[in-house]
Amino acid sequence: MSDFSSDPVEHKIHDEMISRFSAASPVKKMLQRMYSEKLTLAELASLNGCKVSTYDKHMRSAKRMLGTRTVAGTLAAALKAGLIEDA
């Protein structure tokens, strides 16, 4: 889903996912901080005093919503979709 096609059904699905993602502020904040500060999930968890499993769960959710498989792909898709900002 990271490549946007001209299929109207895919666009509708993509728009719905983006709308759900925007409401998921903990996930959005996590991705923004990871991207802007170049942090790993483990580093972010350590800085926030949380378990890595919490951030793993957020990342799985973001991957599912953005249709990506890797952390780098997820950050790139979030940036491309305008969900996070370039620092």
C-alpha positions in Angstrom: 0.0 0.0 0.0 3.0 2.3 0.2 2.7 2.8 -3.6 -0.4 4.8 -4.3 -2.3 3.4 -7.3 -5.1 5.0 -9.3 -7.6 2.4 -8.1 -10.5 4.4 -6.4 -11.1 1.5 -4.0 -7.5 1.5 -2.9 -7.7 5.3 -2.4 -10.8 5.0 -0.2 -9.1 2.2 1.9 -6.0 4.3 2.2 -7.9 7.4 3.2 -9.8 5.4 5.8 -6.5 4.0 7.2 -5.0 7.5 7.3 -8.0 8.8 9.2 -7.8 6.0 11.8 -4.0 6.5 12.1 -4.4 10.2 12.7 -6.6 9.4 15.6 -4.0 7.0 17.0 -1.9 9.7 18.6 0.4 7.5 20.7 1.5 5.7 17.5 1.9 9.0 15.6 4.0 10.5 18.4 6.1 7.3 18.6 6.8 7.4 14.8 7.5 11.2 14.9 10.0 10.9 17.7 11.7 7.8 16.1 12.1 9.6 12.8 13.2 13.0 14.1 15.6 11.7 16.8 16.8 8.6 14.9 15.8 6.3 17.7 15.2 2.6 17.8 12.1 1.1 19.5 14.4 -0.1 22.4 16.0 3.4 22.8 12.6 5.1 22.7 11.2 2.7 25.3 14.2 3.2 27.6 13.9 7.0 27.4 10.2 6.9 28.2 10.5 4.2 30.9 8.2 1.8 29.1 8.5 -1.8 28.0 9.8 -2.5 24.5 6.7 -4.7 24.0 4.5 -1.6 24.2 6.3 0.1 21.4 6.4 -3.2 19.4 2.6 -3.3 19.6 2.4 0.3 18.4 4.7 -0.4 15.5 2.7 -3.5 14.5 -0.4 -1.3 14.5 1.3 1.3 12.3 2.7 -1.3 9.9 -0.8 -2.8 9.5 -2.4 0.6 9.0 0.2 1.7 6.5 0.6 -1.6 4.7 4.3 -1.9 5.4 6.6 -4.6 6.6 9.7 -2.9 8.1 10.3 0.0 10.5 12.1 2.0 7.8 9.2 1.3 5.4 6.7 2.4 8.0 8.5 5.7 8.7 8.9 6.4 5.0 5.2 5.7 4.4 4.1 7.9 7.3 6.3 10.7 6.0 5.0 10.3 2.5 1.4 10.4 3.7 2.0 13.5 5.7 1.4 11.8 9.1 4.8 12.8 10.4 6.9 15.8 9.6 10.5 16.0 8.3 12.7 17.4 11.0 
